[in-house]
């Protein structure tokens, strides 16, 4: 009986340890996602600015008569 309780105790400790590790990994992944989303927003903003500048330059080009 004591051996069964000790075995169960070990399994519970292992489960708790794996749960804590999974929580930490989940936090890290959420942080990575937040950082990547922020980087993506910044890139999209910069792309929008670049696109507007290109459109403005194209609008200033003289029309070609062919």
C-alpha positions, -999 to +999 in steps of 0.1 A: +000+000+000+028+024+009+045+016-024+013+024-043+009+057-025+046+066-031+042+057-068+010+078-070+028+107-053+056+105-078+032+105-107+013+135-092+046+154-088+056+147-123+022+158-136+024+190-116+059+196-130+048+190-166+018+213-160+040+241-148+063+236-177+034+237-201+021+269-185+056+286-188+058+275-225+023+288-231+033+322-216+064+323-238+044+314-269+018+341-261+046+367-257+061+356-290+028+359-307+023+394-293+058+404-305+052+390-339+018+407-342+033+440-333+061+435-358+035+426-385+015+457-377+046+479-380+055+462-414+020+467-426+021+504-416+054+509-434+041+491-464+011+514-465+033+544-463+056+531-491+026+523-512+011+558-508+045+573-517+047+552-549+012+561-559+020+598-554+051+594-575+031+576-602+005+604-602+032+630-608+045+612-639+035+628-671+011+608-692+026+589-721+010+595-754+014+564-775 
